[in-house]
């Protein structure tokens, strides 16, 4: 296997590992949505505040998954060592 082939293989493996970073935010957002729904069920009058806080927290949590996707795309499609 040539050096370039090894670099591409390692880039593909790294991209796959980077996409796994999307699992954490997915689980976290599901838990947050479940707790938010339970909180609205207990106190329907605070629905606006609960939803705003929950959605802001989910947006912050999603950045981890987006960074993982960005790293994966960079590893797959940007080859600075190609000649």
PDB file of N, CA, C and O in Angstrom:
ATOM      1  N   UNK A   1       0.854  -1.172   0.000  1.00  0.00           N
ATOM      2  CA  UNK A   1       0.000   0.000   0.000  1.00  0.00           C
ATOM      3  C   UNK A   1       0.899   1.235   0.000  1.00  0.00           C
ATOM      4  O   UNK A   1       1.861   1.323   0.763  1.00  0.00           O
ATOM      5  N   UNK A   2       0.570   2.166  -0.857  1.00  0.00           N
ATOM      6  CA  UNK A   2       1.387   3.376  -0.948  1.00  0.00           C
ATOM      7  C   UNK A   2       1.095   4.300   0.235  1.00  0.00           C
ATOM      8  O   UNK A   2       0.120   4.120   0.966  1.00  0.00           O
ATOM      9  N   UNK A   3       1.957   5.277   0.395  1.00  0.00           N
ATOM     10  CA  UNK A   3       1.757   6.238   1.477  1.00  0.00           C
ATOM     11  C   UNK A   3       0.456   7.005   1.296  1.00  0.00           C
ATOM     12  O   UNK A   3      -0.238   7.279   2.275  1.00  0.00           O
ATOM     13  N   UNK A   4       0.117   7.352   0.067  1.00  0.00           N
ATOM     14  CA  UNK A   4      -1.116   8.079  -0.199  1.00  0.00           C
ATOM     15  C   UNK A   4      -2.330   7.210   0.118  1.00  0.00           C
ATOM     16  O   UNK A   4      -3.324   7.697   0.657  1.00  0.00           O
ATOM     17  N   UNK A   5      -2.246   5.924  -0.217  1.00  0.00           N
ATOM     18  CA  UNK A   5      -3.345   5.014   0.105  1.00  0.00           C
ATOM     19  C   UNK A   5      -3.530   4.868   1.604  1.00  0.00           C
ATOM     20  O   UNK A   5      -4.662   4.807   2.085  1.00  0.00           O
ATOM     21  N   UNK A   6      -2.454   4.813   2.335  1.00  0.00           N
ATOM     22  CA  UNK A   6      -2.530   4.725   3.799  1.00  0.00           C
ATOM     23  C   UNK A   6      -3.152   5.983   4.389  1.00  0.00           C
ATOM     24  O   UNK A   6      -3.955   5.907   5.319  1.00  0.00           O
ATOM     25  N   UNK A   7      -2.785   7.129   3.853  1.00  0.00           N
ATOM     26  CA  UNK A   7      -3.360   8.391   4.334  1.00  0.00           C
ATOM     27  C   UNK A   7      -4.859   8.425   4.067  1.00  0.00           C
ATOM     28  O   UNK A   7      -5.633   8.836   4.931  1.00  0.00           O
ATOM     29  N   UNK A   8      -5.271   8.001   2.893  1.00  0.00           N
ATOM     30  CA  UNK A   8      -6.704   7.993   2.570  1.00  0.00           C
ATOM     31  C   UNK A   8      -7.464   6.989   3.433  1.00  0.00           C
ATOM     32  O   UNK A   8      -8.584   7.267   3.861  1.00  0.00           O
ATOM     33  N   UNK A   9      -6.877   5.841   3.688  1.00  0.00           N
ATOM     34  CA  UNK A   9      -7.532   4.844   4.542  1.00  0.00           C
ATOM     35  C   UNK A   9      -7.682   5.368   5.962  1.00  0.00           C
ATOM     36  O   UNK A   9      -8.737   5.211   6.577  1.00  0.00           O
ATOM     37  N   UNK A  10      -6.644   5.982   6.476  1.00  0.00           N
ATOM     38  CA  UNK A  10      -6.725   6.548   7.830  1.00  0.00           C
ATOM     39  C   UNK A  10      -7.710   7.700   7.882  1.00  0.00           C
ATOM     40  O   UNK A  10      -8.383   7.886   8.895  1.00  0.00           O
ATOM     41  N   UNK A  11      -7.810   8.486   6.802  1.00  0.00           N
ATOM     42  CA  UNK A  11      -8.785   9.574   6.745  1.00  0.00           C
ATOM     43  C   UNK A  11     -10.208   9.026   6.777  1.00  0.00           C
ATOM     44  O   UNK A  11     -11.079   9.592   7.438  1.00  0.00           O
ATOM     45  N   UNK A  12     -10.444   7.932   6.068  1.00  0.00           N
ATOM     46  CA  UNK A  12     -11.778   7.327   6.065  1.00  0.00           C
ATOM     47  C   UNK A  12     -12.135   6.778   7.441  1.00  0.00           C
ATOM     48  O   UNK A  12     -13.267   6.940   7.896  1.00  0.00           O
ATOM     49  N   UNK A  13     -11.194   6.141   8.100  1.00  0.00           N
ATOM     50  CA  UNK A  13     -11.443   5.626   9.453  1.00  0.00           C
ATOM     51  C   UNK A  13     -11.692   6.788  10.420  1.00  0.00           C
ATOM     52  O   UNK A  13     -12.596   6.726  11.252  1.00  0.00           O
ATOM     53  N   UNK A  14     -10.888   7.840  10.305  1.00  0.00           N
ATOM     54  CA  UNK A  14     -11.084   9.008  11.155  1.00  0.00           C
ATOM     55  C   UNK A  14     -12.420   9.677  10.915  1.00  0.00           C
ATOM     56  O   UNK A  14     -13.053  10.152  11.859  1.00  0.00           O
ATOM     57  N   UNK A  15     -12.861   9.723   9.663  1.00  0.00           N
ATOM     58  CA  UNK A  15     -14.160  10.314   9.346  1.00  0.00           C
ATOM     59  C   UNK A  15     -15.288   9.499   9.973  1.00  0.00           C
ATOM     60  O   UNK A  15     -16.245  10.061  10.505  1.00  0.00           O
ATOM     61  N   UNK A  16     -15.171   8.188   9.910  1.00  0.00           N
ATOM     62  CA  UNK A  16     -16.177   7.348  10.549  1.00  0.00           C
ATOM     63  C   UNK A  16     -16.235   7.549  12.051  1.00  0.00           C
ATOM     64  O   UNK A  16     -17.317   7.584  12.637  1.00  0.00           O
ATOM     65  N   UNK A  17     -15.083   7.681  12.671  1.00  0.00           N
ATOM     66  CA  UNK A  17     -15.047   7.929  14.110  1.00  0.00           C
ATOM     67  C   UNK A  17     -15.596   9.313  14.450  1.00  0.00           C
ATOM     68  O   UNK A  17     -16.239   9.485  15.486  1.00  0.00           O
ATOM     69  N   UNK A  18     -15.352  10.297  13.591  1.00  0.00           N
ATOM     70  CA  UNK A  18     -15.847  11.650  13.846  1.00  0.00           C
ATOM     71  C   UNK A  18     -17.369  11.703  13.762  1.00  0.00           C
ATOM     72  O   UNK A  18     -17.999  12.455  14.505  1.00  0.00           O
ATOM     73  N   UNK A  19     -17.967  10.922  12.875  1.00  0.00           N
ATOM     74  CA  UNK A  19     -19.422  10.921  12.740  1.00  0.00           C
ATOM     75  C   UNK A  19     -20.080  10.301  13.973  1.00  0.00           C
ATOM     76  O   UNK A  19     -21.227  10.616  14.290  1.00  0.00           O
ATOM     77  N   UNK A  20     -19.369   9.432  14.659  1.00  0.00           N
ATOM     78  CA  UNK A  20     -19.907   8.840  15.884  1.00  0.00           C
ATOM     79  C   UNK A  20     -20.176   9.921  16.927  1.00  0.00           C
ATOM     80  O   UNK A  20     -20.954   9.701  17.855  1.00  0.00           O
ATOM     81  N   UNK A  21     -19.543  11.081  16.787  1.00  0.00           N
ATOM     82  CA  UNK A  21     -19.776  12.184  17.717  1.00  0.00           C
ATOM     83  C   UNK A  21     -21.230  12.648  17.684  1.00  0.00           C
ATOM     84  O   UNK A  21     -21.658  13.359  18.593  1.00  0.00           O
ATOM     85  N   UNK A  22     -21.991  12.274  16.679  1.00  0.00           N
ATOM     86  CA  UNK A  22     -23.403  12.648  16.599  1.00  0.00           C
ATOM     87  C   UNK A  22     -24.297  11.863  17.533  1.00  0.00           C
ATOM     88  O   UNK A  22     -25.444  12.252  17.748  1.00  0.00           O
ATOM     89  N   UNK A  23     -23.811  10.775  18.092  1.00  0.00           N
ATOM     90  CA  UNK A  23     -24.631   9.961  18.991  1.00  0.00           C
ATOM     91  C   UNK A  23     -24.900  10.690  20.300  1.00  0.00           C
ATOM     92  O   UNK A  23     -26.026  10.687  20.796  1.00  0.00           O
ATOM     93  N   UNK A  24     -23.873  11.313  20.859  1.00  0.00           N
ATOM     94  CA  UNK A  24     -24.023  12.001  22.143  1.00  0.00           C
ATOM     95  C   UNK A  24     -25.064  13.106  22.112  1.00  0.00           C
ATOM     96  O   UNK A  24     -25.950  13.124  22.967  1.00  0.00           O
ATOM     97  N   UNK A  25     -24.992  14.036  21.150  1.00  0.00           N
ATOM     98  CA  UNK A  25     -26.008  15.081  21.094  1.00  0.00           C
ATOM     99  C   UNK A  25     -27.414  14.539  20.861  1.00  0.00           C
ATOM    100  O   UNK A  25     -28.383  15.092  21.381  1.00  0.00           O
ATOM    101  N   UNK A  26     -27.534  13.470  20.091  1.00  0.00           N
ATOM    102  CA  UNK A  26     -28.855  12.887  19.859  1.00  0.00           C
ATOM    103  C   UNK A  26     -29.481  12.358  21.138  1.00  0.00           C
ATOM    104  O   UNK A  26     -30.661  12.589  21.405  1.00  0.00           O
ATOM    105  N   UNK A  27     -28.697  11.660  21.912  1.00  0.00           N
ATOM    106  CA  UNK A  27     -29.185  11.134  23.194  1.00  0.00           C
ATOM    107  C   UNK A  27     -29.490  12.284  24.150  1.00  0.00           C
ATOM    108  O   UNK A  27     -30.526  12.286  24.815  1.00  0.00           O
ATOM    109  N   UNK A  28     -28.590  13.258  24.219  1.00  0.00           N
ATOM    110  CA  UNK A  28     -28.793  14.394  25.113  1.00  0.00           C
ATOM    111  C   UNK A  28     -30.019  15.210  24.760  1.00  0.00           C
ATOM    112  O   UNK A  28     -30.746  15.652  25.650  1.00  0.00           O
ATOM    113  N   UNK A  29     -30.256  15.415  23.490  1.00  0.00           N
ATOM    114  CA  UNK A  29     -31.426  16.179  23.070  1.00  0.00           C
ATOM    115  C   UNK A  29     -32.707  15.414  23.356  1.00  0.00           C
ATOM    116  O   UNK A  29     -33.716  16.018  23.719  1.00  0.00           O
ATOM    117  N   UNK A  30     -32.685  14.103  23.202  1.00  0.00           N
ATOM    118  CA  UNK A  30     -33.861  13.311  23.538  1.00  0.00           C
ATOM    119  C   UNK A  30     -34.194  13.379  25.021  1.00  0.00           C
ATOM    120  O   UNK A  30     -35.358  13.496  25.404  1.00  0.00           O
ATOM    121  N   UNK A  31     -33.162  13.307  25.846  1.00  0.00           N
ATOM    122  CA  UNK A  31     -33.378  13.413  27.291  1.00  0.00           C
ATOM    123  C   UNK A  31     -33.912  14.794  27.641  1.00  0.00           C
ATOM    124  O   UNK A  31     -34.837  14.915  28.445  1.00  0.00           O
ATOM    125  N   UNK A  32     -33.338  15.843  27.043  1.00  0.00           N
ATOM    126  CA  UNK A  32     -33.792  17.210  27.317  1.00  0.00           C
ATOM    127  C   UNK A  32     -35.242  17.407  26.891  1.00  0.00           C
ATOM    128  O   UNK A  32     -36.022  18.036  27.607  1.00  0.00           O
ATOM    129  N   UNK A  33     -35.605  16.872  25.728  1.00  0.00           N
ATOM    130  CA  UNK A  33     -36.988  17.005  25.266  1.00  0.00           C
ATOM    131  C   UNK A  33     -37.946  16.265  26.189  1.00  0.00           C
ATOM    132  O   UNK A  33     -39.039  16.754  26.472  1.00  0.00           O
ATOM    133  N   UNK A  34     -37.547  15.102  26.654  1.00  0.00           N
ATOM    134  CA  UNK A  34     -38.397  14.352  27.585  1.00  0.00           C
ATOM    135  C   UNK A  34     -38.595  15.081  28.895  1.00  0.00           C
ATOM    136  O   UNK A  34     -39.709  15.137  29.415  1.00  0.00           O
ATOM    137  N   UNK A  35     -37.522  15.642  29.434  1.00  0.00           N
ATOM    138  CA  UNK A  35     -37.639  16.395  30.688  1.00  0.00           C
ATOM    139  C   UNK A  35     -38.424  17.685  30.475  1.00  0.00           C
ATOM    140  O   UNK A  35     -39.166  18.114  31.358  1.00  0.00           O
ATOM    141  N   UNK A  36     -38.263  18.303  29.310  1.00  0.00           N
ATOM    142  CA  UNK A  36     -39.033  19.509  29.008  1.00  0.00           C
ATOM    143  C   UNK A  36     -40.518  19.220  28.914  1.00  0.00           C
ATOM    144  O   UNK A  36     -41.335  19.991  29.418  1.00  0.00           O
ATOM    145  N   UNK A  37     -40.876  18.119  28.275  1.00  0.00           N
ATOM    146  CA  UNK A  37     -42.288  17.740  28.188  1.00  0.00           C
ATOM    147  C   UNK A  37     -42.859  17.427  29.564  1.00  0.00           C
ATOM    148  O   UNK A  37     -44.001  17.781  29.857  1.00  0.00           O
ATOM    149  N   UNK A  38     -42.079  16.771  30.403  1.00  0.00           N
ATOM    150  CA  UNK A  38     -42.542  16.479  31.767  1.00  0.00           C
ATOM    151  C   UNK A  38     -42.717  17.762  32.564  1.00  0.00           C
ATOM    152  O   UNK A  38     -43.667  17.888  33.337  1.00  0.00           O
ATOM    153  N   UNK A  39     -41.799  18.725  32.381  1.00  0.00           N
ATOM    154  CA  UNK A  39     -41.911  19.995  33.102  1.00  0.00           C
ATOM    155  C   UNK A  39     -43.134  20.785  32.656  1.00  0.00           C
ATOM    156  O   UNK A  39     -43.801  21.405  33.484  1.00  0.00           O
ATOM    157  N   UNK A  40     -43.439  20.774  31.360  1.00  0.00           N
ATOM    158  CA  UNK A  40     -44.640  21.453  30.863  1.00  0.00           C
ATOM    159  C   UNK A  40     -45.887  20.757  31.398  1.00  0.00           C
ATOM    160  O   UNK A  40     -46.884  21.416  31.694  1.00  0.00           O
ATOM    161  N   UNK A  41     -45.840  19.438  31.525  1.00  0.00           N
ATOM    162  CA  UNK A  41     -46.971  18.708  32.091  1.00  0.00           C
ATOM    163  C   UNK A  41     -47.217  19.073  33.549  1.00  0.00           C
ATOM    164  O   UNK A  41     -48.366  19.116  33.990  1.00  0.00           O
ATOM    165  N   UNK A  42     -46.159  19.334  34.295  1.00  0.00           N
ATOM    166  CA  UNK A  42     -46.303  19.712  35.706  1.00  0.00           C
ATOM    167  C   UNK A  42     -46.723  21.170  35.870  1.00  0.00           C
ATOM    168  O   UNK A  42     -47.465  21.508  36.792  1.00  0.00           O
ATOM    169  N   UNK A  43     -46.242  22.037  34.966  1.00  0.00           N
ATOM    170  CA  UNK A  43     -46.525  23.470  35.092  1.00  0.00           C
ATOM    171  C   UNK A  43     -46.797  24.050  33.706  1.00  0.00           C
ATOM    172  O   UNK A  43     -45.897  24.627  33.094  1.00  0.00           O
ATOM    173  N   UNK A  44     -48.024  23.906  33.201  1.00  0.00           N
ATOM    174  CA  UNK A  44     -48.335  24.379  31.847  1.00  0.00           C
ATOM    175  C   UNK A  44     -48.187  25.895  31.685  1.00  0.00           C
ATOM    176  O   UNK A  44     -48.003  26.373  30.565  1.00  0.00           O
ATOM    177  N   UNK A  45     -48.261  26.645  32.758  1.00  0.00           N
ATOM    178  CA  UNK A  45     -48.146  28.098  32.669  1.00  0.00           C
ATOM    179  C   UNK A  45     -46.753  28.559  32.306  1.00  0.00           C
ATOM    180  O   UNK A  45     -46.581  29.665  31.793  1.00  0.00           O
ATOM    181  N   UNK A  46     -45.763  27.740  32.560  1.00  0.00           N
ATOM    182  CA  UNK A  46     -44.372  28.111  32.268  1.00  0.00           C
ATOM    183  C   UNK A  46     -43.889  27.515  30.947  1.00  0.00           C
ATOM    184  O   UNK A  46     -42.687  27.371  30.727  1.00  0.00           O
ATOM    185  N   UNK A  47     -44.825  27.173  30.078  1.00  0.00           N
ATOM    186  CA  UNK A  47     -44.459  26.512  28.819  1.00  0.00           C
ATOM    187  C   UNK A  47     -43.479  27.338  27.993  1.00  0.00           C
ATOM    188  O   UNK A  47     -42.512  26.783  27.470  1.00  0.00           O
ATOM    189  N   UNK A  48     -43.693  28.630  27.859  1.00  0.00           N
ATOM    190  CA  UNK A  48     -42.824  29.476  27.045  1.00  0.00           C
ATOM    191  C   UNK A  48     -41.398  29.503  27.558  1.00  0.00           C
ATOM    192  O   UNK A  48     -40.450  29.368  26.783  1.00  0.00           O
ATOM    193  N   UNK A  49     -41.241  29.678  28.876  1.00  0.00           N
ATOM    194  CA  UNK A  49     -39.891  29.711  29.455  1.00  0.00           C
ATOM    195  C   UNK A  49     -39.197  28.359  29.330  1.00  0.00           C
ATOM    196  O   UNK A  49     -38.007  28.289  29.024  1.00  0.00           O
ATOM    197  N   UNK A  50     -39.948  27.287  29.569  1.00  0.00           N
ATOM    198  CA  UNK A  50     -39.366  25.943  29.504  1.00  0.00           C
ATOM    199  C   UNK A  50     -38.928  25.625  28.077  1.00  0.00           C
ATOM    200  O   UNK A  50     -37.830  25.113  27.858  1.00  0.00           O
ATOM    201  N   UNK A  51     -39.783  25.929  27.118  1.00  0.00           N
ATOM    202  CA  UNK A  51     -39.455  25.625  25.720  1.00  0.00           C
ATOM    203  C   UNK A  51     -38.259  26.449  25.242  1.00  0.00           C
ATOM    204  O   UNK A  51     -37.395  25.936  24.531  1.00  0.00           O
ATOM    205  N   UNK A  52     -38.209  27.717  25.626  1.00  0.00           N
ATOM    206  CA  UNK A  52     -37.092  28.569  25.211  1.00  0.00           C
ATOM    207  C   UNK A  52     -35.769  28.038  25.762  1.00  0.00           C
ATOM    208  O   UNK A  52     -34.783  27.928  25.034  1.00  0.00           O
ATOM    209  N   UNK A  53     -35.759  27.714  27.038  1.00  0.00           N
ATOM    210  CA  UNK A  53     -34.538  27.197  27.659  1.00  0.00           C
ATOM    211  C   UNK A  53     -34.139  25.852  27.061  1.00  0.00           C
ATOM    212  O   UNK A  53     -32.959  25.601  26.814  1.00  0.00           O
ATOM    213  N   UNK A  54     -35.129  24.988  26.828  1.00  0.00           N
ATOM    214  CA  UNK A  54     -34.839  23.672  26.269  1.00  0.00           C
ATOM    215  C   UNK A  54     -34.263  23.789  24.852  1.00  0.00           C
ATOM    216  O   UNK A  54     -33.282  23.120  24.527  1.00  0.00           O
ATOM    217  N   UNK A  55     -34.862  24.624  24.019  1.00  0.00           N
ATOM    218  CA  UNK A  55     -34.385  24.760  22.646  1.00  0.00           C
ATOM    219  C   UNK A  55     -33.000  25.402  22.590  1.00  0.00           C
ATOM    220  O   UNK A  55     -32.187  25.041  21.738  1.00  0.00           O
ATOM    221  N   UNK A  56     -32.727  26.337  23.478  1.00  0.00           N
ATOM    222  CA  UNK A  56     -31.393  26.932  23.532  1.00  0.00           C
ATOM    223  C   UNK A  56     -30.356  25.880  23.937  1.00  0.00           C
ATOM    224  O   UNK A  56     -29.270  25.815  23.362  1.00  0.00           O
ATOM    225  N   UNK A  57     -30.697  25.072  24.917  1.00  0.00           N
ATOM    226  CA  UNK A  57     -29.792  24.000  25.338  1.00  0.00           C
ATOM    227  C   UNK A  57     -29.559  22.981  24.245  1.00  0.00           C
ATOM    228  O   UNK A  57     -28.446  22.483  24.080  1.00  0.00           O
ATOM    229  N   UNK A  58     -30.616  22.666  23.490  1.00  0.00           N
ATOM    230  CA  UNK A  58     -30.449  21.704  22.401  1.00  0.00           C
ATOM    231  C   UNK A  58     -29.600  22.274  21.272  1.00  0.00           C
ATOM    232  O   UNK A  58     -28.836  21.542  20.644  1.00  0.00           O
ATOM    233  N   UNK A  59     -29.723  23.559  21.010  1.00  0.00           N
ATOM    234  CA  UNK A  59     -28.902  24.184  19.968  1.00  0.00           C
ATOM    235  C   UNK A  59     -27.425  24.142  20.361  1.00  0.00           C
ATOM    236  O   UNK A  59     -26.562  23.900  19.517  1.00  0.00           O
ATOM    237  N   UNK A  60     -27.140  24.373  21.624  1.00  0.00           N
ATOM    238  CA  UNK A  60     -25.755  24.323  22.099  1.00  0.00           C
ATOM    239  C   UNK A  60     -25.227  22.887  22.023  1.00  0.00           C
ATOM    240  O   UNK A  60     -24.079  22.666  21.637  1.00  0.00           O
ATOM    241  N   UNK A  61     -26.061  21.918  22.390  1.00  0.00           N
ATOM    242  CA  UNK A  61     -25.634  20.518  22.365  1.00  0.00           C
ATOM    243  C   UNK A  61     -25.390  20.029  20.937  1.00  0.00           C
ATOM    244  O   UNK A  61     -24.534  19.173  20.712  1.00  0.00           O
ATOM    245  N   UNK A  62     -26.133  20.566  19.981  1.00  0.00           N
ATOM    246  CA  UNK A  62     -26.020  20.108  18.602  1.00  0.00           C
ATOM    247  C   UNK A  62     -24.697  20.526  17.970  1.00  0.00           C
ATOM    248  O   UNK A  62     -24.269  19.920  16.987  1.00  0.00           O
ATOM    249  N   UNK A  63     -24.046  21.541  18.511  1.00  0.00           N
ATOM    250  CA  UNK A  63     -22.792  21.984  17.909  1.00  0.00           C
ATOM    251  C   UNK A  63     -21.739  20.878  17.930  1.00  0.00           C
ATOM    252  O   UNK A  63     -20.901  20.807  17.032  1.00  0.00           O
ATOM    253  N   UNK A  64     -21.774  20.023  18.936  1.00  0.00           N
ATOM    254  CA  UNK A  64     -20.810  18.917  18.992  1.00  0.00           C
ATOM    255  C   UNK A  64     -20.986  17.992  17.789  1.00  0.00           C
ATOM    256  O   UNK A  64     -20.008  17.595  17.156  1.00  0.00           O
ATOM    257  N   UNK A  65     -22.225  17.654  17.480  1.00  0.00           N
ATOM    258  CA  UNK A  65     -22.486  16.805  16.325  1.00  0.00           C
ATOM    259  C   UNK A  65     -22.105  17.468  15.015  1.00  0.00           C
ATOM    260  O   UNK A  65     -21.592  16.814  14.107  1.00  0.00           O
ATOM    261  N   UNK A  66     -22.358  18.773  14.918  1.00  0.00           N
ATOM    262  CA  UNK A  66     -21.998  19.488  13.691  1.00  0.00           C
ATOM    263  C   UNK A  66     -20.489  19.572  13.516  1.00  0.00           C
ATOM    264  O   UNK A  66     -19.987  19.479  12.396  1.00  0.00           O
ATOM    265  N   UNK A  67     -19.761  19.748  14.622  1.00  0.00           N
ATOM    266  CA  UNK A  67     -18.299  19.758  14.522  1.00  0.00           C
ATOM    267  C   UNK A  67     -17.782  18.396  14.073  1.00  0.00           C
ATOM    268  O   UNK A  67     -16.847  18.321  13.277  1.00  0.00           O
ATOM    269  N   UNK A  68     -18.378  17.331  14.571  1.00  0.00           N
ATOM    270  CA  UNK A  68     -17.985  15.989  14.145  1.00  0.00           C
ATOM    271  C   UNK A  68     -18.231  15.781  12.659  1.00  0.00           C
ATOM    272  O   UNK A  68     -17.403  15.197  11.960  1.00  0.00           O
ATOM    273  N   UNK A  69     -19.387  16.266  12.176  1.00  0.00           N
ATOM    274  CA  UNK A  69     -19.697  16.153  10.754  1.00  0.00           C
ATOM    275  C   UNK A  69     -18.717  16.973   9.920  1.00  0.00           C
ATOM    276  O   UNK A  69     -18.272  16.520   8.866  1.00  0.00           O
ATOM    277  N   UNK A  70     -18.380  18.169  10.382  1.00  0.00           N
ATOM    278  CA  UNK A  70     -17.427  19.016   9.668  1.00  0.00           C
ATOM    279  C   UNK A  70     -16.059  18.345   9.580  1.00  0.00           C
ATOM    280  O   UNK A  70     -15.427  18.358   8.523  1.00  0.00           O
ATOM    281  N   UNK A  71     -15.609  17.770  10.667  1.00  0.00           N
ATOM    282  CA  UNK A  71     -14.318  17.082  10.665  1.00  0.00           C
ATOM    283  C   UNK A  71     -14.354  15.899   9.703  1.00  0.00           C
ATOM    284  O   UNK A  71     -13.392  15.666   8.971  1.00  0.00           O
ATOM    285  N   UNK A  72     -15.457  15.153   9.699  1.00  0.00           N
ATOM    286  CA  UNK A  72     -15.568  14.007   8.792  1.00  0.00           C
ATOM    287  C   UNK A  72     -15.519  14.453   7.333  1.00  0.00           C
ATOM    288  O   UNK A  72     -14.831  13.838   6.518  1.00  0.00           O
ATOM    289  N   UNK A  73     -16.243  15.515   7.002  1.00  0.00           N
ATOM    290  CA  UNK A  73     -16.227  15.999   5.618  1.00  0.00           C
ATOM    291  C   UNK A  73     -14.845  16.503   5.216  1.00  0.00           C
ATOM    292  O   UNK A  73     -14.399  16.282   4.091  1.00  0.00           O
ATOM    293  N   UNK A  74     -14.181  17.172   6.129  1.00  0.00           N
ATOM    294  CA  UNK A  74     -12.825  17.634   5.824  1.00  0.00           C
ATOM    295  C   UNK A  74     -11.879  16.454   5.601  1.00  0.00           C
ATOM    296  O   UNK A  74     -11.054  16.481   4.688  1.00  0.00           O
ATOM    297  N   UNK A  75     -11.997  15.431   6.427  1.00  0.00           N
ATOM    298  CA  UNK A  75     -11.126  14.266   6.268  1.00  0.00           C
ATOM    299  C   UNK A  75     -11.389  13.530   4.950  1.00  0.00           C
ATOM    300  O   UNK A  75     -10.460  12.995   4.345  1.00  0.00           O
ATOM    301  N   UNK A  76     -12.636  13.502   4.509  1.00  0.00           N
ATOM    302  CA  UNK A  76     -12.960  12.758   3.300  1.00  0.00           C
ATOM    303  C   UNK A  76     -12.655  13.520   2.004  1.00  0.00           C
ATOM    304  O   UNK A  76     -12.236  12.929   1.008  1.00  0.00           O
ATOM    305  N   UNK A  77     -12.873  14.839   2.034  1.00  0.00           N
ATOM    306  CA  UNK A  77     -12.817  15.556   0.756  1.00  0.00           C
ATOM    307  C   UNK A  77     -11.660  16.543   0.629  1.00  0.00           C
ATOM    308  O   UNK A  77     -11.449  17.081  -0.458  1.00  0.00           O
ATOM    309  N   UNK A  78     -10.919  16.798   1.671  1.00  0.00           N
ATOM    310  CA  UNK A  78      -9.778  17.711   1.581  1.00  0.00           C
ATOM    311  C   UNK A  78      -8.508  16.877   1.722  1.00  0.00           C
ATOM    312  O   UNK A  78      -8.228  16.317   2.782  1.00  0.00           O
ATOM    313  N   UNK A  79      -7.759  16.808   0.648  1.00  0.00           N
ATOM    314  CA  UNK A  79      -6.534  16.021   0.644  1.00  0.00           C
ATOM    315  C   UNK A  79      -5.348  16.939   0.365  1.00  0.00           C
ATOM    316  O   UNK A  79      -4.930  17.077  -0.784  1.00  0.00           O
ATOM    317  N   UNK A  80      -4.814  17.555   1.386  1.00  0.00           N
ATOM    318  CA  UNK A  80      -3.718  18.507   1.153  1.00  0.00           C
ATOM    319  C   UNK A  80      -2.423  17.841   0.690  1.00  0.00           C
ATOM    320  O   UNK A  80      -1.536  18.520   0.173  1.00  0.00           O
ATOM    321  N   UNK A  81      -2.301  16.543   0.864  1.00  0.00           N
ATOM    322  CA  UNK A  81      -1.067  15.876   0.496  1.00  0.00           C
ATOM    323  C   UNK A  81      -1.085  15.310  -0.920  1.00  0.00           C
ATOM    324  O   UNK A  81      -0.090  14.748  -1.377  1.00  0.00           O
ATOM    325  N   UNK A  82      -2.226  15.459  -1.626  1.00  0.00           N
ATOM    326  CA  UNK A  82      -2.276  14.990  -3.016  1.00  0.00           C
ATOM    327  C   UNK A  82      -1.332  15.826  -3.877  1.00  0.00           C
ATOM    328  O   UNK A  82      -1.193  17.037  -3.704  1.00  0.00           O
ATOM    329  N   UNK A  83      -0.708  15.145  -4.783  1.00  0.00           N
ATOM    330  CA  UNK A  83       0.243  15.836  -5.661  1.00  0.00           C
ATOM    331  C   UNK A  83      -0.365  15.993  -7.039  1.00  0.00           C
ATOM    332  O   UNK A  83       0.271  16.550  -7.934  1.00  0.00           O
TER     333      UNK A  83
END
